[in-house]
Amino acid sequence: MRILLTGSSGVVGTYVLTYLLEQGHTIFAVDRIPLSQSTLDTLSAQYPKLNDILDVHTVDLTSIEQVKKLFSQYSNGTIEGLIHLAAIPHPESHDPRFVHNTNTTISYNVLYTAAEHGTQRLVQASSVNYTGLAYTTKGRQRFERLPITEEEPSHAEDPYALSKQICEIQADSLCHLFPTISIASLRFHHILPTLSEAEGWSRQEEFWTWTSSLSASQACLLGLTTPQEGKWKGHEAFNIVASDIAWTDPVVSSSDLLEKSEWSEDGRIGQVDKTWWVGDDRRRKGFWDCTKAERLLGWVHTP
């Protein structure tokens, strides 16, 4: 498959790029900065004919003209799939207006132009922060029910969460405008290679949640390749996080951890489906319900 990948020079983008090449796909890699020399050296050693399967572009995706020029280099239908990962990943380091405007602008520029040029299967990186989580003012996070499904309403107040909400609304709109396309919005969180690394980042404010780099990469590809007949069409959002919590200090059940955390405060959580954690193999299940991704994409988290 010929896939255009934005954000290819970022940490997550490099994981996904490496995985896609391993799976035998041809990649058009796009970012505002070039791929690092170390990445190119590693890939060149692994693929002697790298130039035949990897085409690298340096593009400012906030520029309509640069995005149009990028896509004009390929005839309609050449790009069979789009994975859009480019975004401001650490909003606390930037002006809130810059975070919001950049994320929403580049998403629309890229997805609209891809659809306009005949790309039918599109994936964009969303986030569980869609709901209002990591960057929401402490104590103001609210959830209607646990486990958290894709139907949980957004209570976005920070620019990052708001940008993810708007990017998903844009995806809805684009699927109306271009009725034959499909867009999968993948709600990741803390993408890291291993569970041990995730445990070092794990926070109760974020329900001890993470996504492995392999699982994130697999979800991106499944968003492009999973047969849709009778399953889904248009735009769908998917929770893409680990099935179990990233917490072993001490090893306790998820429900016990919840009861001893700040989430037990009155008014923070609405309905709790305690059957979610019933069974010895479910005691440490996470707080995000990913069964939709399993059902429609065939995706399961790989540690």
N, C-alpha and C positions, 0 to 999 in steps of 0.2 A: 504494500500500500504506500502511496506517496502522501506524506503527512507534513503539513506546515506546523512547526512548533515555535510558539513565541515564549520569551523568557528563558531561552535555551542556555544562557550563560549563568543563570542564577543557580543557587544550591539545588532547589527542587528540579529546575529545568535540566540540570546536568544529570540527575538521577534518571529522569524520564528519557532524555536523549540516549543515554547509554542503554537503557532497557529496550527502547524501540529499535535501535540498531541490532541489538542481540536477537531480536525477534524477526530480523530480516527485512525491515522496512526502509524505504528511502526517505530521508528527512531534509526538509528545508528549514534550517535553524535560523531564528530571527531574534535579535535582541538589540538594545541600544549600545551595548559594548560587545566586542568580539569574544568568542570562546577563548578561554585561557590557554596559554601555550602548553601547560601541563595536560589539560584535557585533550588537546589536539595531538600531543605526543603519544598519550596513552591509546587514543583511538587509532592513530596511524600505525602503531605497532600491532594492534589487533586486527586491523583491516587494511591490508596492503593497497587495495584500490579504494581508499576512503573517498576520494573525489567523485567516485561513481555513485555513492550512496548518501553523501552528505554535501549539501549546498548551504553555505553560511552567508547571512546577510546582516549588516549593521543598519538598523532603521530606528528612527524616532517615531514610535507608534502613536504619539499624540498629534502628529502631522498628517492631515488627510492626504496631502499630495505625496508624501513619502510612502504611505500605505498603498495608495493607488498605483504608484510606480512599482512597488514590490510585486503586487499581484499581476500587473500588466506584463511582467516578464514571463508569465506562464499562460498558456492558452486555457480557455475555459474547460474545466473538467480535469485538468492536469493535477490539481491539488485535490486529492480524494478525501482527505480528512484534515481537520484543524484542531489542534490542542492549544488553547490560549491560556498560558500561565503567567504572562507578564503582568506585573502589578507592583505597587509599593508594599513590600512584605512586613515592614516594621514601622507602623504609623507613628509611634511615639517619637521617632527621630525626625519627623517632618512637620511642617505647618499643616494643620487640619484641612485647610482649603486645598492645598497641594495634593494631599492623600486622596480626598474625595474626587477632585476634578480629574486627576491623572487616571485613577482606576476606572472611573466610569467612561471617560473619553476613549481610552485605548481599547476597552472592551467593545464599545459600539463601533469604533473605526474598523477593528479587525473582523468582528463577526459579520457586520453589514457587508463589508467588501468581499469577504469569503463567500457569503451567500450570493452576492451579486455576480460573482465569477463562477458559480455553478457547484461549489462545494456543498455536499448534501449532509455530511455527518460532522458535527461540531461539538467540541467539549470545551468548557471553561472552568477554571479553578474558582470555586466559591469557597465558603468557609462556614464552620459551625458558628462562627462569630456573626453570621447573618442574623441570628436571634438577638444579639446584644449580649456579649459575654466578657471576653478578656479585657477589652478596653472600655467597657461600661463603668461608670462611676461605682466604686465599691459599695455594695449593699443595695444597689438599685436593679440588679439582675432579677428577673422574674420568669418563671416557667409555669405554664398551665398544667403540665402533667409530666410524670416520669414513667417509663423512659421517653426521651425526646424524639419525636418523629419529624419528618419534613413538613408536617402540617403546623408545627409550632409557629405562632405569629412572631414577627420581628418586633422587638422593642428597641430598635437601634437608636442610639443617641450619639455615639462616637462616629467620626467620619469613615473609619474602616468598615464598621458594620453597615453603616448606611450605604456605602459604595457597593458592598456585596448585595444588599437588598435591591438596589437600583439595577445592578448588572443582571440580576435574575429577572427583574421586570422587563428590562431591555430584551432579554432572551425570549420572554413570552411574546413581546411585540414583534420581534423579527420572525418568529414562527408563524404569526398571522400574516405578515407581509410576504414571506416566502413559504407558502404552505407545504412544500415538499421537503424542507430541511428538518433536521432534528438537532436539538441542543441539549446536552447533558451538563448540568451544573453540579460539580462535585464538591461537596462540603467537607474539606479536609480540616485537620488541626495538628499542629506541631509535628511536621513531617521529619522523621529521623530514621537512621538506619536500623537501630536496635532498641529493644525494650530497656536494656540497661541505661542507654542514653536518655530514653524517654523518662525513666524514673527520676533522673536528675533534674528534669524540667517540670515534672508533674506538679500541678497546683490544685488545691481544693476549689478555688474560684472557677476553675475550668473543668470540674468533674473528673480530674485525674485522666484526661483524655489525650490520645496521640494517634498518629497514623504512621505506619512503617513506610519507608521510601519505596520498597518493592510493591507494597499494596497500592500506594498512590499511583505508581507507574502502571500497574496492571489495570487499575480502574480507568485511567486515561485511555488505554488501548481498547478496553471493553466498551467504553462509551462510543467508540467509533465502529466497532466490529460486531457487537452482539446483534444477532437477528432480532428485528423489532416486530415482525408480523404477529398481530394479535396481542402484543404486549404493551407497547407504548409508541407514541409519535409526538411530534412537536417538542415542547420544552418540558423537561422533568429535572427536579433537584434530587440529589441522593446524598445521604449521610455516608461518608467514607472515613470511618475511624475504627480503631481497634475494638474488638469484641469484649475485651477485659480491661479493667482499670490498670493504670501504670503506677502501682503502689504496693510496696512489700515491706514497709517499715512502720509498724509491724504488719504481718500478713493477717488481714481481717477481711470479713465479708464486705461487699459493697454497701449493703444496707446498714451495717454497723458503722462503717466509715461515714455514711451520710448522716446518721443520727448524731454523731459526735462533731459534725462540722457546722459551719456557719449557715449551711443550707437548711438546717432544722429550725431556723428562726421563723416565727409566725409570718405568713404572707409571702414567703419566698417561693414556695412550691405549692401548686394546687393539688391535683389528684396524683397519688402514687400507686401504681399498679404493682403491688408486692409480689404477685405471681411471676413477674419477670425474673426474680432471683430464686425461685423455688427449684430445688434439685441440687445435688452435690456439685454437678458440673457447671452450675449457673451462679454460684454464690459470689463470684467475683466479676460478673458481667458488668459491662460499662453502662453508662446512663443514656447512651444514644442508641436508638433503634435503627439498625442498618439492614433490616430484613427486606426493605424495598429494593436496595441495590442487589441483594442476593437473588431476589425473585425476578427482577427485570434485566439485570446486567450479568447475572451469574457470578457476581463478585463476592468473595469472602476475604477477610483480613488475613494476611500472612505475616507473622511476627518477623 
